[in-house]
Amino acid sequence: MKISKSSTKLSASITKACTDAQLNSGFVLSQLVGVSGRPAAACATLSTVGTDLATAITCLTTATATASDALGVGTSPASNNPPCGNGKLDAGENCDDSNALQESGIGPADFCPADCSIAACTPSGAATATVNFTSAADLTGLTIVLYYDESRVQVPGVNSDPPVQNAVLSSSFATTPVDTGYALRVVSIDPSLVGVAAGQAFTVTFDTCQGAPALTAGDLNCFVADATDAASAPVFGTSCSVTVP
């Protein structure tokens, strides 16, 4: 009973603080996904489908409690390994940064995924993916996080090294990509400051991994961490999608 009353009070407070447009927008939900840093499978579509805020909060709270990382599409064998996040390399781990979070597009980049393991990849070719966005207004700023299955493809280089920059191209935005080995954060700015209409955000040329199946859209997952218009105001409801030729 107390929990129910607290939940009702929380929802009422949020509703009072936010407009209906904000509460119903996918952008707010994708922000929650990003801040949580460890979304669960049930939360993976919150940024693209309509749902109420209470459902989103419940989903993400549960995800945080269980430290699930299902939004990421990697296939590391150490997935949900209990010692992950203890700051030590345990069996099945090749990184451990003392947390069980993953790259969210907000704050410093997280170079160790929520399962503390990044799959090895021997480059054997190349594959291209296109990230598109939909928006109610033209954008001058856009931050997208693209998760990829690192056992199938990887971005050449690390962090924001020249190979990473060369792998990300946009005909409309000036991009600043940061690669973490399992996710790619791309901060995009319209140099004209006029705003870019919905459409293609950028393309990524990956290295394909030796022996891995051909890249498909199912090996990639994206969400919008930030979107702003010419007045530097947030553009609610902005979402992204990925296509593979």
N, C-alpha and C positions, 0 to 999 in steps of 0.2 A: 504494500500500500504506500509506504514512504517513498519507495523507488518510483512508483507510478506518479505520485504527486510531484516529485522532483523533476521527472521527465517532462511533465505537463508544464511546470513552471519554467523550465529551461526553454522549451519550445515557444512559450508565450514571450519570453524575454527576447529571443532571437527574432521572432516575428515583429516585435515592436521596433527593434533596431534596424531591420532590413525592409526594403520595399518588396512588394509582391514579385516584381520583375527579377530582383536579385535572388529571392528565395526559389524561384522556379527556373533559374538559369543553370545550364550545365556548367558555366564558368565557375560559379561558387562551389559546386560539387567537385570540380576538378581541382580547385584550390585546396579543398579538404583532403583530397587524395594526395596531393603534393605535400601538404604539411604533415600528414600522417607518416609518410615515408615508408610505410609497410602495408599497402592495401591488400585485402583479401580478394579471392575470386569473385565473390558476390559484389564487390565494389568496383570491379573492373570496367563496368559500363555506366557508372554514375555520371561521367562527364559527357555522355552522348545520349542518354535517355532521360525522360522526365521522371522525377520522383520527388517526394517531399523531404524536407530537411531532416526531420526526425529519423526517417529511414536511413538517410545518409550517415547521420551521427552514430546511430546504432551499429551500422555496418562497419564504420571505420573504428569505432571504439573496440568492437570485438576483434577486428583485425589487429589493432595495436596490442591488445591483450595477448593474442596468440602469436604475434610477430610473424604473421604470414606474409609471403612476398609473391603472391600469385599474379600480380599485375605484370611483373617481370616475366619474360618468356624464356629465360635461360634454362638449361637442363643440367646444371651442375649436380653431381652425385651427392653432395653434402647438403642438399636442400633441407631446410628446417632442422639442421644439426643442432641439438641443444647447447653444446659448448660455444657456439658461434656468438661472438660479442663479449667474450671474456678477456680479449686482448692478447691471447696466446694462440699459436698455431697448433690446433689439435688434428687428429686423424681426419682426413678428407678435406682439410682446409688449406688454401694457399694464400689467404689474407685474413686478418682479423683486426679491425680498427676500434675495438672495444664497444661496438654497438651492433645492433641487428637491423639497422636502417638501410635504405638504398637511395640512390639518386632521385631527388624530388623536384629539381629545378628551382629550389628556393634555398638561399644561403650557399655555403661552400659546397662544391661538388663532393659526392661520396664515392671514393674510388674502390670501395669494397662492398659487394652486394650483400643482401640480407642473409644469404646462405654461406657467406665467407669463402666462396669458391668461384673462380673464373675459369671456365673450360679452356684447355689449350687448343690452339688452332695453327695449323701449318698452311699458309696461303698457297692456293693453287689456281686462282683465277679471279674474276671480278663479277660483281652483280650490282645492279642499280635499283634503288627504291625512290619513289616520289612521295613527299609528304605534302598534303593539301590541307587547307583550312577553310572553314566557313565562319562568317562573322556578320553581325547586323550592321556594322559600320566599317569604313575603310580604316586600316590599322597603320600606325606609325611604329608600333613596338609589338613584338610577338616572341614569346619564349615557349619552345616546345621541347618536351623530353621524349626521346625515342628509345624504347627498350628493344634490344635485339638478342636473338639466340646466339650467344658467342661460341657455341659449339658448331654453328653452321657458317656464320660470317663474323668478321671483325672489321673495325675501322682501322685503316693504316695509321700508324703512329699512336701517340698517347697525349692526353691533356689537350693543349691547343697548339701542338707542334705543327709545323708547315704541312706535313702529310695529312693531318686531320683537317686543316683549313682547305687544302686542295680537294679533299674528298667531298666537301659540302659546297654546293653551288646554288645560287639563287639569281634569277633574272630581275627580281624586284627589290630584294632586301640586301643590305650589307649584313653579313652573318658573322657571328663569333661562336664557333663550336667548341665544346669541351667534351672529350671522350673519356669515359671511365673504364673501358674494357668490357662493359656489358650494357651501357646506356650512353646516349649521346644527347647532351643539352645544347640546343641551338638558340642563341639570343639573336633576334633579327630586328634591324632598325631600318626604316625607310629613309634613305639619305635626303629625299626631297622634303620630308616632313609633311607632305600633303596627305598621305595615306594610301595604302595598297588594298585594292578590292579583293574579296574572297577568291581563292584559286590556289595556285601552286605556291607553297612556302619555300621549299628547297628540294634538291635531290641529293642523295647520298650514294657514293660509289664505295661499296664494301669489297674487302678481300674475302673470297669464298674459302672455306676450310677444306683441306684435302679429305676426300672420302665422304663428305657430307652431301645430303640431297640438295637439289636445286632450291634456291631461296624462294619462299612464298610469303604472301602478306601475313599469313598466320605466324610467321617467325618474328614478326615485328608488332609493336604496340606503342601508341603515342598518346600523350595528353597535353593540353595547354596549361602551362603554369602561370602565364601572364599575357595580357593583351591590352593595349592602350590605343586611343585614337589621337587625332591631331592636337587635341586639348589636353593630352596626357591623362585622360580619364579612362578608367577600366571599361572594357567593352564586354558586357556580360553575355553569356551564351556562346562564346567562341569555342569551337571544337576542331579536331583534326582527324585525318584519316590517312592511311598508307596504301599505296598501290605498287605492285611489282609487275614489270612488263612480262 
